Amino acid sequence: MRPSVWQAMAVGLLAALSFLGVPKVGRAETVDWIVAVVNDDVILNSELQRRVEDVVKAGQLRDAAPLGPADALRKDVLRQMIRDKLTAQEVARLKITVNESEVEEALASIQSANNMSRQQLEAMLREEGRTLEQFKKVIRQDMERARLIERVLKSKTLITDEQVQAALSREMRSPEEERHLAVIFLSAPEAPEARQAVRLKAHEILKRIRQGENFAELARAYSQGPEAQNGGDIGTIKAKNMAPALEQATRNLEPGQVSDVLESTNGFYVLKLMDVKRPKPGAVDERVKEKVRQELFRMEVNRKYDQWIRDLEAKSYIQIHLEPPTSGS
């Protein structure tokens, strides 16, 4: 099936416009209702249903994995629509605008990227029951919201050289890196109830370590692993010689830090990184550094956006009515 032009040419744009049709069933009774009130705005069931259909269609065109139960999908889509409303309200409050020439420039870029004339674009939109003006409105909304994020988030986000270097160091760890480790190991049987008791004990030991108790003393008291009487100190091991799970668990630790509880078929581990010797990395291409910086920036903006929209939801008036109203209500 040919991908929808709405999807193929507007990747990254916000979801398509919703339509306010009111379908009929039974004795000509309306089945449309307000599914959400978002401050001074409302979302109709017909709008929600249209958006759900768009999401399902897009997933089918991409051969994506099943989207899960219909009820869960409706809730997820409605939550995104509520967030879209809140974002649009902030765009209006901050008087963020995009003029017609900017929209036309963005539209021309979409046409160029898809090697398509204006007439071809309009014809494909008509096949989907869309108009060029509707498409331009979506482009405008997307640009407005991008400027909102630029103003409230991106302008306040900075990625330092130290953060870039730390990320590079994590990604470029040498297999020759040597880690001096100490371990607390608790043997556990296969029987579920007995194993759960040992699991809880391991977590209790980890909690005590993080509250400041001495790792070596706890190892001498409880560990059933190697070098327990020496505080669990097992010496220095090269990263390439460690079991994959233990290597992964200690990769991002700094000296003095402890891992989470690790579970194996034999029991439970808590690891402490005593010291580490890392070979000095070679020179890194500036293009690689810039790529890492951009990825860190994207991750930080996403983190801030998630917190920003949660805060906005918390201080907004939102009511949800997923079920149709009963007769007379």
Secondary structure, DSSP 8 states (H G I E B T S, - for coil): ----HHHHS-TTS----------EETTTEE---EEEEETTEEEEHHHHHHHHHHHHHHHHHTT------HHHHHHHHHHHHHHHHHHHHHHHHTT----HHHHHHHHHHHHHHTT--HHHHHHHHHHTT--HHHHHHHHHHHHHHHHHHHHHTGGG----HHHHHHHHHHHT--TT-EEEEEEEEEE--SSHHHHHHHHHHHHHHHHHHHTT--HHHHHHHH--STTGGGTTEEEEEEGGGS-HHHHHHHTT--TT-B---EE-SSEEEEEEEEEEE--------HHHHHHHHHHHHHHHHHHHHHHHHHHHHHTS-EEE--S---TT-
